[in-house]
Amino acid sequence: MPLAFASALARAFPLTTPGGALVCRRTVAKPSTQPARRPPSRWVCATASSAAETARNAIASSPIMVFSGSYCPYCTRVRALFEELGAEHTVWEVDLRTDGGEIRRFLAEETGQTTVPNVFIGGKHVGGCDDTIELLQQGKLMDMIDAAKIQM
C-alpha cells in the first residue's frame, strides 16, 4: 500500500512542470535525535568572501556588468538598452543564484546601492536604471562603453 500511495503522489505532484522547469517539493522528515549542528562561522565567511570575490572578478573582467533581478522591469529596461546599443554586456540574475544574497550584500557594501539593476562599466559603478539612462541622455554612456572596451 505505501508504494501505491507514493506512486499516486508522484503522479499528482510531479517534479517538473509540462515545460520542463523543476519544481521544489517539501518533504516530511522524521525528527532527528541529534541536536542541530551549524557550520562554523568561518565556513559562512568563506562563502561570503567567495561570492564577493566572484563578483569582483566579474566586474573586472566584463566591459559592462549588470547585476539584475529576473523579476525587475528596470533590469529588463537596462538589458534591452545595452542590447539595442549592441554593447557586449554580462548579466547576473542575482535572485536565481545560490550566492545571490551574498552578492547583494557585497554590492550594498561596495556601492551603497541595495537595489537592482546595479550597473558597472569598465569596472566603475554607474548606478541603476535611471542613472544609466541619464548617462545615455547626456551623451556620456557610449564614451564610457568605448573606454571600457579599450581597457578590457
C-alpha distance (Angstrom), angle and dihedral (degrees) to the residues before:
residue distance angle dihedral
M1 . . .
P2 3.85 . .
L3 3.82 90.6 .
A4 3.81 91.9 52.4
F5 3.80 89.9 49.2
A6 3.81 91.8 49.9
S7 3.80 90.7 48.9
A8 3.81 92.0 50.1
L9 3.80 90.3 46.7
A10 3.82 91.4 52.3
R11 3.81 90.4 51.9
A12 3.81 92.1 47.5
F13 3.80 94.4 46.6
P14 3.82 109.4 29.2
L15 3.80 121.4 -169.1
T16 3.80 91.9 -125.3
T17 3.77 135.3 43.8
P18 3.81 120.3 -124.4
G19 3.83 87.0 -95.8
G20 3.80 90.5 56.8
A21 3.83 98.5 -107.9
L22 3.78 115.4 144.9
V23 3.78 118.0 -110.9
C24 3.77 121.5 -149.6
R25 3.75 113.4 -130.6
R26 3.76 129.2 -163.2
T27 3.74 116.8 -132.9
V28 3.74 129.0 -161.8
A29 3.76 112.6 -127.6
K30 3.75 130.0 -170.4
P31 3.78 112.6 -104.0
S32 3.76 112.8 -99.2
T33 3.76 122.0 -121.3
Q34 3.81 88.8 -148.8
P35 3.80 118.9 88.2
A36 3.79 114.5 -108.4
R37 3.79 112.7 -92.2
R38 3.76 123.9 -150.7
P39 3.77 121.7 -158.2
P40 3.78 115.1 -108.0
S41 3.81 113.1 -88.9
R42 3.80 90.7 -113.6
W43 3.81 88.4 67.3
V44 3.79 91.6 54.1
C45 3.81 90.9 47.3
A46 3.78 91.1 48.4
T47 3.80 89.8 54.0
A48 3.79 92.4 48.9
S49 3.79 93.3 47.7
S50 3.81 90.4 46.5
A51 3.81 90.1 54.0
A52 3.80 90.7 46.7
E53 3.80 91.2 48.4
T54 3.79 91.0 47.9
A55 3.81 90.3 51.5
R56 3.82 91.9 46.5
N57 3.81 90.6 51.8
A58 3.81 91.6 48.9
I59 3.82 91.3 50.2
A60 3.80 91.5 48.6
S61 3.81 95.5 46.5
S62 3.82 100.5 43.0
P63 3.80 123.7 73.3
I64 3.81 87.7 -147.2
M65 3.80 121.0 19.9
V66 3.80 120.7 -174.7
F67 3.79 121.5 -171.6
S68 3.76 102.1 -158.4
G69 3.78 145.1 172.9
S70 3.79 119.1 -129.1
Y71 3.82 89.8 -139.8
C72 3.83 96.8 48.5
P73 3.83 122.0 105.9
Y74 3.83 91.2 -163.1
C75 3.80 89.5 55.7
T76 3.79 90.1 50.4
R77 3.80 89.1 51.7
V78 3.83 92.8 51.6
R79 3.83 92.5 46.9
A80 3.82 89.9 49.5
L81 3.81 90.7 49.1
F82 3.81 93.1 54.4
E83 3.81 91.0 44.8
E84 3.83 91.1 51.1
L85 3.80 89.7 49.8
G86 3.81 90.2 49.3
A87 3.80 89.3 -126.1
E88 3.80 117.5 157.9
H89 3.79 106.3 -120.2
T90 3.78 140.3 165.3
V91 3.80 121.3 -137.6
W92 3.79 126.6 -164.1
E93 3.79 116.5 -169.2
V94 3.80 96.0 -147.6
D95 3.80 93.6 -170.1
L96 3.81 89.9 61.2
R97 3.81 96.3 47.8
T98 3.79 123.4 91.3
D99 3.81 89.0 -135.8
G100 3.82 93.5 43.8
G101 3.80 94.8 113.5
E102 3.79 92.2 53.8
I103 3.80 91.1 46.4
R104 3.81 91.4 51.7
R105 3.81 90.5 49.8
F106 3.80 89.8 50.0
L107 3.82 91.3 49.7
A108 3.80 91.8 48.3
E109 3.81 91.1 51.6
E110 3.81 94.0 44.9
T111 3.81 99.8 41.5
G112 3.79 107.3 17.3
Q113 3.81 87.3 -126.6
T114 3.79 116.6 121.5
T115 3.81 97.8 179.0
V116 3.78 134.7 79.0
P117 2.94 140.3 -88.6
N118 3.76 94.3 56.7
V119 3.81 107.3 -178.4
F120 3.81 128.7 -161.7
I121 3.80 123.5 -175.9
G122 3.79 118.4 -170.6
G123 3.79 89.8 -10.7
K124 3.81 91.6 -56.4
H125 3.79 121.3 117.1
V126 3.80 110.9 -122.7
G127 3.81 99.6 173.9
G128 3.77 132.3 -122.4
C129 3.79 138.0 -39.9
D130 3.82 97.5 -61.4
D131 3.81 91.7 46.4
T132 3.81 91.9 50.4
I133 3.81 92.9 48.5
E134 3.81 90.4 46.9
L135 3.82 89.5 54.5
L136 3.81 88.8 51.4
Q137 3.81 92.2 50.4
Q138 3.81 91.0 48.4
G139 3.81 90.2 51.9
K140 3.81 92.8 -118.1
L141 3.80 101.0 107.1
M142 3.81 97.8 75.0
D143 3.81 91.0 47.3
M144 3.81 89.7 53.1
I145 3.80 91.5 47.7
D146 3.82 92.2 49.0
A147 3.82 91.1 48.6
A148 3.82 90.3 48.9
K149 3.82 91.4 52.7
I150 3.81 90.2 52.8
Q151 3.84 91.6 49.4
M152 3.80 93.5 50.6
